[in-house]
Amino acid sequence: MDENEKRLLRQIDAFVKRSHEDILRDMKTLVDIKSVQGEPAPGAPFGTGPKRALEAALEIASGMGLFTRNCEGYAGYADLPGKSEKQIALITHLDVVPEGSGWTGDPFCMTLRDGFAVGRGTADDKGPAVITLYAAKFFKEQGVKLPYTLRVLFGTNEETGMQDVDYYLAHYPQPAFCFSPDARFPVGYAEKGGYSGWLVSAPLNGCLKEFFGGEAKNVVPDRAYALVRTEKTRLPDTENITVRAENGCVRIEARGKGGHVAGPQGSVNAIGLVVGYLLDNGLFTPQEERALRMLRTLHADTDGSALGVAARDDVFGPLTCVGGMVRLEQGRLRQSVDIRYPAAMDGERLRAALCALAENAGGSFEPGAMRAPFCIDPNSPEIRTLTNTYNELANRSDAPFAMGGGTYARRFANAISYGPGETDQPRPVWAGAPHGADEAMEMAQLYKALRIYIVAIARLMELDFN
């Protein structure tokens, strides 16, 4: 590191320190907005919650002196114009998954606890969104025109389809390079493929009166319940199941442990708990038994072994398979499926396995979205620059990695994910993960990431994107 960079680091450290309270204020502004996808409305293609969050973020950016634009409610950006119109872009998302259950406080009222910001979106992805703005603010305060335009992009539909970026790229130019602070350090250069859909049972008309679990397809559900008509009056509670009588029926409620479907290890799927209880206690008709066994196969593991699609490779690691939502609708059970798969697997084999599972139970499979695995060259100048910057400033020697989560990076021609998480960062037991209850982000980690982002941007600006 030469003297110019050492001087830059001193300026960055002073900037980050004096920005602590402002960052907390702006994070709270965004986290306190319930930006879960809702019904489309004028200027709000994904509902009023994401619209409000986008407007709030652009207002914060405008107050920093950045040029802002609302891209018809789908996305928005804040620009620091450079010598070239070519852009180095950072993209985060302002939409969040539903809060779910199990919170110890209000998910949409950010609080501080032991140095952590707690609230839905603090980690995924509103905390990172705020520090991308502060990275731009740092360069704005320097008063020096950068070689390329620095663009801070905000999406509003990352969690439920990424139609926001599809719209943006259809109407606005591609950046020369883009990174998404929506994963962990050092660099996510590859992402597993994704396959989704719904397992649908044959018509049922028996014991099951209600079956409900999960609030989003990309979240391992921590709550589920079934209402069953039965003459059995003595059904036992278990460690994760409570049973109570209700108007000639029994209500079976399960409490699991939520998490992200891309990393389900350690989670406990509440839907699978209910399915197991119903089968183990004979609470079904023959037709319902076939449907429940279909679901039990899906929930038997999270690597697709029971389904016959387990796979892994050296780049992406193992396949993951999770059922995030179940509903009893119009007499049929509908179970969502979310599979993240390595290059060793393909969508057609997944479709065939799911169709066979459903048809063996007398039901059907409704295919959803499919996206192929994504990978760019880990030895590109951009990735080497970002990896070296992180390792130098964090005093580490980590290598770029592939991951199961899907970020905006896969939608752009030249993009990757870049922090702000770290795999071995110690966390208190109460601190929840993204998509889980009591989602929490350590503020010291965000401040550290801001420092890294500013240095990384400065170095990216020195690369040749012509």
Rosetta blueprint (number, residue, H / E / L):
1 M L
2 D L
3 E H
4 N H
5 E H
6 K H
7 R H
8 L H
9 L H
10 R H
11 Q H
12 I H
13 D H
14 A H
15 F H
16 V H
17 K H
18 R H
19 S H
20 H H
21 E H
22 D H
23 I H
24 L H
25 R H
26 D H
27 M H
28 K H
29 T H
30 L H
31 V H
32 D L
33 I L
34 K L
35 S L
36 V L
37 Q L
38 G L
39 E L
40 P L
41 A E
42 P L
43 G L
44 A E
45 P L
46 F L
47 G L
48 T H
49 G H
50 P H
51 K H
52 R H
53 A H
54 L H
55 E H
56 A H
57 A H
58 L H
59 E H
60 I H
61 A H
62 S H
63 G H
64 M L
65 G L
66 L L
67 F E
68 T E
69 R E
70 N E
71 C E
72 E L
73 G L
74 Y L
75 A E
76 G E
77 Y E
78 A E
79 D E
80 L E
81 P L
82 G L
83 K L
84 S E
85 E E
86 K E
87 Q E
88 I E
89 A E
90 L E
91 I E
92 T E
93 H E
94 L L
95 D L
96 V L
97 V L
98 P L
99 E L
100 G L
101 S L
102 G L
103 W L
104 T L
105 G L
106 D L
107 P L
108 F L
109 C L
110 M L
111 T E
112 L E
113 R E
114 D L
115 G L
116 F E
117 A E
118 V E
119 G L
120 R L
121 G L
122 T L
123 A L
124 D L
125 D L
126 K H
127 G H
128 P H
129 A H
130 V H
131 I H
132 T H
133 L H
134 Y H
135 A H
136 A H
137 K H
138 F H
139 F H
140 K H
141 E H
142 Q H
143 G L
144 V L
145 K L
146 L L
147 P L
148 Y E
149 T E
150 L E
151 R E
152 V E
153 L E
154 F E
155 G E
156 T L
157 N L
158 E L
159 E L
160 T L
161 G L
162 M L
163 Q H
164 D H
165 V H
166 D H
167 Y H
168 Y H
169 L H
170 A H
171 H H
172 Y L
173 P L
174 Q L
175 P L
176 A L
177 F E
178 C E
179 F E
180 S E
181 P L
182 D L
183 A E
184 R E
185 F L
186 P L
187 V L
188 G E
189 Y E
190 A E
191 E E
192 K L
193 G E
194 G E
195 Y E
196 S E
197 G E
198 W E
199 L E
200 V E
201 S L
202 A L
203 P L
204 L L
205 N L
206 G L
207 C L
208 L E
209 K E
210 E E
211 F E
212 F E
213 G E
214 G L
215 E L
216 A L
217 K L
218 N L
219 V E
220 V E
221 P L
222 D L
223 R E
224 A E
225 Y E
226 A E
227 L E
228 V E
229 R E
230 T L
231 E L
232 K L
233 T L
234 R L
235 L L
236 P L
237 D L
238 T L
239 E L
240 N L
241 I E
242 T E
243 V E
244 R E
245 A E
246 E E
247 N L
248 G L
249 C E
250 V E
251 R E
252 I E
253 E E
254 A E
255 R E
256 G L
257 K E
258 G L
259 G E
260 H E
261 V L
262 A L
263 G L
264 P L
265 Q L
266 G L
267 S L
268 V E
269 N L
270 A H
271 I H
272 G H
273 L H
274 V H
275 V H
276 G H
277 Y H
278 L H
279 L H
280 D H
281 N L
282 G L
283 L L
284 F L
285 T L
286 P H
287 Q H
288 E H
289 E H
290 R H
291 A H
292 L H
293 R H
294 M H
295 L H
296 R H
297 T H
298 L H
299 H H
300 A L
301 D L
302 T L
303 D L
304 G L
305 S L
306 A L
307 L L
308 G L
309 V L
310 A L
311 A L
312 R E
313 D E
314 D L
315 V L
316 F L
317 G E
318 P E
319 L L
320 T E
321 C E
322 V E
323 G L
324 G L
325 M L
326 V E
327 R E
328 L E
329 E E
330 Q L
331 G L
332 R E
333 L E
334 R E
335 Q E
336 S E
337 V E
338 D E
339 I E
340 R E
341 Y E
342 P L
343 A L
344 A L
345 M L
346 D L
347 G H
348 E H
349 R H
350 L H
351 R H
352 A H
353 A H
354 L H
355 C H
356 A H
357 L H
358 A H
359 E H
360 N H
361 A L
362 G L
363 G L
364 S E
365 F E
366 E E
367 P E
368 G E
369 A E
370 M E
371 R E
372 A L
373 P L
374 F E
375 C E
376 I L
377 D L
378 P L
379 N L
380 S L
381 P H
382 E H
383 I H
384 R H
385 T H
386 L H
387 T H
388 N H
389 T H
390 Y H
391 N H
392 E H
393 L H
394 A H
395 N L
396 R L
397 S L
398 D L
399 A L
400 P L
401 F E
402 A E
403 M E
404 G L
405 G L
406 G L
407 T L
408 Y H
409 A H
410 R H
411 R H
412 F L
413 A L
414 N L
415 A E
416 I E
417 S E
418 Y L
419 G L
420 P E
421 G E
422 E L
423 T L
424 D L
425 Q L
426 P L
427 R L
428 P L
429 V L
430 W L
431 A L
432 G E
433 A L
434 P L
435 H L
436 G L
437 A L
438 D L
439 E E
440 A E
441 M E
442 E E
443 M H
444 A H
445 Q H
446 L H
447 Y H
448 K H
449 A H
450 L H
451 R H
452 I H
453 Y H
454 I H
455 V H
456 A H
457 I H
458 A H
459 R H
460 L H
461 M L
462 E L
463 L L
464 D L
465 F L
466 N L
